[in-house]
């Protein structure tokens, strides 16, 4: 199954057209860490991370992991853990997964720069939640109900096309 990003504000999956938002600087072929752009390409989807203290385990065929208080995602271009889930360590720059807001109550990893990460190519590219469709720092964000629809429809071999 293929999810397609169309017109920078619509995801299409099956017969569903879902409103979304992307990085503040739009789409880019050559993403860099911190450039506020969403990477172009076709990418596999990774596991789902969720806040079990706020939302139920999602109905999906993807692997699911509970987000813990000490969980982070490494965005430190000097670290060997770059673009990986980590246990938070004060000496490694990271994105907190256990957030005060609800953006990461459900998160699907987009496998961009993931299997063999290249430093400074961009990290922590997710599909996550939004309440207001304000541009992201590079992720794709949707309303909760829409992300739940995607979670129910996708298969383990599903991909996302971002063009």
C-alpha positions as a printed NumPy array, in Angstrom:
array([[  0.   ,   0.   ,   0.   ],
       [  1.282,   3.444,  -0.923],
       [  0.5  ,   6.692,   0.875],
       [  0.965,   9.723,  -1.375],
       [  1.577,  13.305,  -0.366],
       [ -0.233,  15.592,  -2.794],
       [ -0.134,  19.403,  -2.918],
       [  1.883,  19.642,   0.349],
       [ -1.318,  19.552,   2.406],
       [ -3.072,  16.301,   1.453],
       [ -2.222,  12.654,   2.059],
       [ -3.984,  10.114,  -0.133],
       [ -4.397,   6.504,   0.997],
       [ -6.959,   4.253,  -0.679],
       [-10.094,   6.363,  -1.129],
       [ -9.179,   8.729,   1.713],
       [ -7.887,  12.269,   1.214],
       [ -6.532,  13.52 ,   4.533],
       [ -5.466,  17.063,   5.358],
       [ -1.897,  17.355,   6.65 ],
       [  0.98 ,  19.787,   7.08 ],
       [  4.677,  19.456,   6.292],
       [  7.944,  21.244,   7.043],
       [  7.93 ,  25.044,   7.156],
       [ 10.394,  25.266,   4.232],
       [  8.482,  22.812,   2.022],
       [  9.889,  19.749,   0.272],
       [ 13.582,  19.16 ,  -0.473],
       [ 15.639,  16.6  ,  -2.377],
       [ 18.726,  17.19 ,  -0.222],
       [ 17.493,  17.605,   3.321],
       [ 19.89 ,  18.831,   6.019],
       [ 19.529,  18.578,   9.777],
       [ 17.514,  21.509,  11.094],
       [ 16.547,  22.995,   7.685],
       [ 12.776,  22.827,   8.403],
       [ 12.11 ,  20.887,   5.191],
       [ 10.396,  17.562,   4.53 ],
       [ 12.496,  15.12 ,   2.486],
       [ 11.331,  14.069,  -0.982],
       [ 11.31 ,  10.409,  -1.957],
       [  9.63 ,   7.067,  -1.388],
       [ 10.202,   5.661,   2.076],
       [  9.218,   2.585,   4.063],
       [  7.376,   3.091,   7.317],
       [  8.887,   2.003,  10.605],
       [  7.211,   1.192,  13.891],
       [  4.58 ,   3.17 ,  15.738],
       [  5.355,   4.851,  19.051],
       [  2.503,   5.889,  21.337],
       [  1.769,   7.427,  24.728],
       [ -0.128,   4.702,  26.55 ],
       [ -0.88 ,   7.095,  29.418],
       [ -2.953,   9.227,  26.974],
       [ -4.118,   7.046,  24.074],
       [ -4.928,   3.365,  23.511],
       [ -2.568,   1.083,  21.634],
       [ -3.28 ,   1.776,  17.962],
       [ -5.086,  -0.706,  15.741],
       [ -2.382,  -1.424,  13.168],
       [ -0.278,  -4.155,  11.581],
       [  2.92 ,  -2.231,  12.366],
       [  5.019,  -2.941,  15.46 ],
       [  4.039,  -0.703,  18.364],
       [  6.164,   0.631,  21.22 ],
       [  5.138,   2.605,  24.281],
       [  6.861,   5.976,  24.639],
       [  8.696,   6.133,  27.96 ],
       [  9.7  ,   9.243,  29.893],
       [ 13.402,   8.721,  29.183],
       [ 12.954,   8.076,  25.436],
       [ 14.506,  10.389,  22.875],
       [ 15.457,  10.467,  19.207],
       [ 19.085,  11.38 ,  18.533],
       [ 19.586,  14.427,  16.284],
       [ 23.22 ,  14.904,  17.299],
       [ 25.221,  14.915,  14.042],
       [ 28.379,  13.97 ,  15.971],
       [ 26.837,  10.93 ,  17.67 ],
       [ 27.083,   7.317,  16.548],
       [ 23.382,   7.106,  17.525],
       [ 22.322,   9.753,  14.968],
       [ 18.718,   9.251,  13.796],
       [ 18.055,   6.469,  16.312],
       [ 15.767,   5.994,  19.275],
       [ 17.834,   6.472,  22.429],
       [ 17.572,   6.593,  26.173],
       [ 17.998,  10.297,  26.927],
       [ 21.538,  11.237,  27.905],
       [ 22.542,  14.809,  28.712],
       [ 25.634,  14.614,  26.471],
       [ 23.7  ,  13.622,  23.331],
       [ 21.442,  16.121,  21.513],
       [ 17.988,  14.665,  21.031],
       [ 14.305,  15.203,  20.377],
       [ 12.169,  14.277,  23.392],
       [  9.58 ,  11.627,  22.586],
       [  7.657,  12.023,  25.875],
       [  6.255,  15.506,  25.266],
       [  3.947,  17.795,  27.223],
       [  1.891,  18.546,  24.114],
       [  0.035,  15.82 ,  22.224],
       [  2.099,  15.88 ,  18.994],
       [  3.771,  12.565,  19.761],
       [  0.82 ,  10.736,  21.305],
       [  0.967,   8.679,  18.085],
       [  4.118,   8.658,  15.928],
       [  4.917,   6.616,  12.83 ],
       [  8.589,   6.532,  11.889],
       [  9.252,   7.437,   8.262],
       [ 12.398,   5.482,   7.347],
       [ 14.216,   8.474,   5.889],
       [ 18.022,   8.353,   6.384],
       [ 17.408,   5.449,   8.719],
       [ 18.934,   2.115,   7.66 ],
       [ 22.444,   3.598,   7.295],
       [ 22.131,   7.159,   8.625],
       [ 24.345,   9.818,   7.1  ],
       [ 25.241,  12.548,   9.57 ],
       [ 23.512,  15.918,   8.969],
       [ 21.072,  14.485,   6.349],
       [ 18.125,  14.871,   8.691],
       [ 16.689,  12.866,  11.555],
       [ 13.429,  12.187,  13.393],
       [ 11.199,  12.333,  10.307],
       [  7.826,  11.179,  11.572],
       [  4.134,  11.19 ,  10.863],
       [  2.693,  12.68 ,  14.042],
       [ -0.294,  14.633,  15.375],
       [ -1.311,  18.258,  14.967],
       [ -4.161,  20.342,  16.335],
       [ -3.798,  23.314,  13.982],
       [ -1.907,  22.298,  10.794],
       [  0.932,  24.728,  11.521],
       [  4.078,  23.798,   9.556],
       [  6.392,  21.267,  11.177],
       [ 10.189,  21.184,  11.409],
       [ 10.233,  18.469,   8.709],
       [  7.655,  15.863,   9.658],
       [  4.171,  15.233,   8.272],
       [  1.409,  15.987,  10.779],
       [ -2.282,  15.066,  10.774],
       [ -5.288,  15.218,  13.064],
       [ -5.646,  12.264,  15.439],
       [ -8.633,  10.67 ,  13.662],
       [ -6.834,  10.84 ,  10.31 ],
       [ -3.644,   9.277,  11.672],
       [ -5.756,   6.513,  13.206],
       [ -7.292,   5.831,   9.754],
       [ -3.798,   5.526,   8.266],
       [ -2.717,   3.198,  11.075],
       [ -5.652,   0.866,  10.361],
       [ -5.041,   0.785,   6.596],
       [ -1.27 ,   0.387,   6.295],
       [  0.556,  -2.916,   6.012],
       [  4.065,  -3.846,   7.179],
       [  5.399,  -3.207,   3.656],
       [  3.54 ,   0.091,   3.111],
       [  5.48 ,   3.103,   1.84 ],
       [  4.995,   6.84 ,   1.674],
       [  5.699,   8.847,  -1.464],
       [  6.666,  12.45 ,  -0.769],
       [  7.038,  14.539,  -3.952]])
